[in-house]
Amino acid sequence: MLTAVRLGGYVGILGVVFGVAWAGGAVLRPEFTAPVAVEQHGEPAAAAAPPVPAAGLSATDAGYSLSVSTPAFAADRVTDLVLAVTGPDGRPATALQPRPDGAELRALVVRRDGAGFQALYPQRTPDGTWTAPLTLPTAGTWRVITEFTPVGGVPTTLGTDVSVPGQFAPLDFPAARSAQVDDYVVRLDGDLRPGAPSAVFATISKDGRGVTDLEADRGAFGDVVALRAGDLAVVPVEAQTKAAPGDRSGPGIAFTTTVPTDGVYRLYLRFHHGGAEHLVDFTVPTFGTPAGAVPGTGHPGGHS
């Protein structure tokens, strides 16, 4: 436990440093840039790093397919979300290795304009499908994204849409690096630079004081999901501090990510404190991108 607390304090210091840097401009902001290929001794320059893939844009990939048994939901009513993931042989994919959070499969649900984010951990049923209770609060088109890793394979992300009938007006999300939920204020610092590793720091306070006893959940003190605004491509994010049950840390949590393109990203942070889960979201343009509002996509859907 002491190790976790010390690490949390160190991360908290880093978060303060980044907060000062953000407030004061680029003076203290570290550079995260992609390596540049250089020709040496007449040899050809090394090939540029491959582009970062945009995951979750299709219901099929590498022979795996995602389908949903109920493509239409009623607004604000608990309904079982039933997912089927089939492998290259056309059969339910059941040979999955645990993810870093311990689950074999995770499902992300978000309205097409970026509102109403939820993270679910469906249970596998005897017939090989996956099920979890789901409430979609408003009308609209909602994206369902599954993340899993086949045994002996690579991490795979698939996405498909479900709908909730009714009138819809997409929301706009102004760029913001501070968010409030319940009695908590969360600050997000660090730049997103396309094609290069980017450090992101979340600092959590309550009643004006840093929270130093964040609770461990699924191997970390917090979880960030990053989605590209517009098409909702999934960007991998990794927590930099691991946590065991019973560990405590805070107020800072460090993450790293590599976004694939310039643009605007929606970041959803979940953390546990006081025996409950809390969710905040941020709208973050890449470094140098104008910090305007992110318009709703106009897909059928309502206000959250």
N, C-alpha and C positions, 0 to 999 in steps of 0.2 A: 504493500500500500504506500509506504514512504517513497518508493521509487516513482510511483505514478504521480504522487503529489509534487515531488521535486520536478519531474518532467513537466507537469502542468504549470508550475511556477515559471519554469524556463520559457515555455511556450507563451505564457502570459506576458513575460518581459518582451519577447519578440513581437507579440501583438501590439504592445504599447509603442515599441519602436516603429512598427509599420504604421500605427495610427498617427504618430507625429509626422512621419514622412508623408502620409497622405494629406494631412492638414497643411503641411508646409510646402507642398509641391514635390518636385522630382529630386530634391537634393539628396535625400537619404534612400530613395527608392532603388532597390537593386535591379540590375539589368538581367532579364531572362531572354536570351536571344538564341536563335538556332545557330549551330555551328556553320561556318562558311568553308566550303571546299577550297583548298589551295593546291596549286600545282607545284610540285617539288622535284628538283633534279630531272626535269624533263618528263616526269611521269604524269599521266592524266590525273586531273583532280578527282578526288573521291566523289562518288555519286551522292547527290543530295539525299537527306533523310526522306524516307517515304512519307507521303501525306498522312495525317491522322485520319483514320476512317470515321465516317459519320454513321453511328450504329442505331439500330431500331427503326429505320425508315421503311422496312419491308417485313411482310409476314413470313417470308421464306429466306433462308440463308444457309449455305453449306449443306444442303440436303435436309435441313430441319424446317418445319412449318408450324405456325401458330394459328389456332382457330378458337373462336368463342362460341359456346352453345347458345347463348342468349344475346343476339346483337342489339336488342332494344330493351331499355330499362324504363321503369316509371320513376319520375322525379321524387326524391326524398323518401324512398321506400327501400328497406333492406331486402336485397336480392342476392342469391348465391351467384357469384361469378365463377363459371366453370370453364376452365382452359384446357385445351388439348394441344400438346406438343408432340409431333410425330417426327421420327428420325428418317434417315435415308431409305430404310426398309419399309416405310409406310406404317410402322407400328408405333405405339406410344413410347416416347423416349423416357425410360425409367433409370437408365444407368447414368446418373448425374453425380458429379463430385461436389462436396460442400463448398459453398462460396466462402470468402473471408468472414462473412457475418454468421457462418454456420448453417445457413439455409441452403437447400438444394436448388431452390428456385425463388426468385423474388419478382413481384409484379408491381409496376409503377402505373398509376392511373392519374391522368391530368386532363383537364378540358383543353380543347385545341388552342384556346387563346392563352394558356398558361395558368389558368385559375384552378383552384380546387384540388391541389396535389395530394395524393395519398400513396403510401408505400404499404404493400400487403405481402404476407408470407403464406401463400396458399398451401393447403395440405393435400398430399397425394391420396387418391382414392384407389380401391382395389382394381378398378378398370384402367388405371394408368392416367386418368385425368387429374386436374388440380382444381381445388375449390376453396373459395374464401368469401365470407359475407362482404357485400359492398353496398354502400349507399351513395348514389350520385345525386347531389342536392338540387341541381338545376338542370333545365333543358340545355341541350347542346350536343355537339359531337365530342366524344371523349376518347382519348388515346389510351390503350392498354399495352404496356410494354413489359415483356418478360426477359429476365436475365438469368442465364444458367450456363454451366460448363459441362459438356458431355465427358464422361470418363475417357481419358486418352485424347481428348479434343481441346479446343480453344474456347474461351469465353464467347458466348453467343447471345445476341440481343435481337429480339423480334418484336414487331409492333403491329397492331391492328386497331380498328376503330369500332366503338359501339356508340349508340345514339340514345338520347332522351328527348322525346317529342316535346314541342312547345316553342314559345317565342324566345328569341335569343338576341342579345346585344353584346358583342364582344367588349371586353374590358381593355383599357390601356394601362400600362405599367410604367410609370416614370422611373428613370434610373435612380437607384437608391442603395446605399451601403449601410443604412441603419434601419432596424426593424424592431417592433415591439410586439410582444405576445404576453398576455396576462400581466404579471408585474415585472417582466424581464425586458431588458433592452439589449440587443445584439448588434455589434459593430463588425463589419466585414472589411478587411484590408488586404491589399495585394493586387497586382495587375494581372490581367489575362492577356497573354501574348500568343497569337496563333502559331502553332507548330513548334512551340518550345515549352519546356516545363515551367509552370507558374505556381508560385507559393501563394496560398490563400490562408488568412488567419481570421478566426471568429473569436470575439471577446464578448463574454456574457456577464451582464451585471444585473443586480436586483436591488431596488431601493437605493440606488446610487453607489452600491458597493459591488466589487467583483465577486462572482460566485466561485468559490474555491472547493466546493464539494459536489461537482458534477458527477453523476453516477454512470458507471460502466454499463453498456448495453450492447450485446452482440459483438463483443471484442473491441469496442472503441468508446470514447467519451462523446462522440457525436458522429453524425453521418450527413454528408452532403451529396445531393443529386443535382447534376448540372444538365440542363436541356437548352439546346439552341432555340432561340425565339423564332417562331414561324413554322419550322418543320418538326420541332421537338426531337431533333437528333440527340442521342444520349452521349454525354462526354464522361469518360471514367474519372472518378475522383478518389483519391486514396488518403485515408487518415494517417498522420505521421506518428501517432502514439497509440500503441496497443494497450488494451485494458483487460484485466481479469475481473471476474465477479467480486464485488466488495471493494474494488479500488475506487478512489476518489481523486478528482483533479480539477483544474480550472485556474483562473477564469478563461484562459486562452486554449483554443484547439487549432492545430495546424493541419493543413491539407495540401496536397499537390494535385495538379491537373494539367492537361495539355489540350487546349481547344483547337479544333481543326481549321477554323476560318475566322476572318474578321467578322464583326457583327455584335449582336447583343445576346446575352445568355441569362436564363432564369436559374437561380441557385436556391435550392430548398434545403435548409438545415434543420435536422431533428436532433434534439438533445434531451437527456433525462435529468430531472432534478425534483426533489420533493416527492419521489415515488410516482411521477407522472411524466409522460412524453410531451414535449413542446415543439411546435413547428413554426419556423419563420421563413420568409422567402425574400429574395433580393433580385433586382434587375441590374445586371452589370455589363456595360459595353466593354469590348476589348480595348486595349490601350490605344488611344488616338482616335477612337470612334466617337462621333458626337453623342453626347449624353442626353438624347431626346427621349420621348416616351416611346414605348414599344406598342404599336397599334395592335388591336385584336385582329385575328386572322379572318374574321368574317364567316367562318364555318358555322353551320346551324348550331345553336346552343342557347344563357341567361346570366344574370349577374350573380356573383357569389357573395 
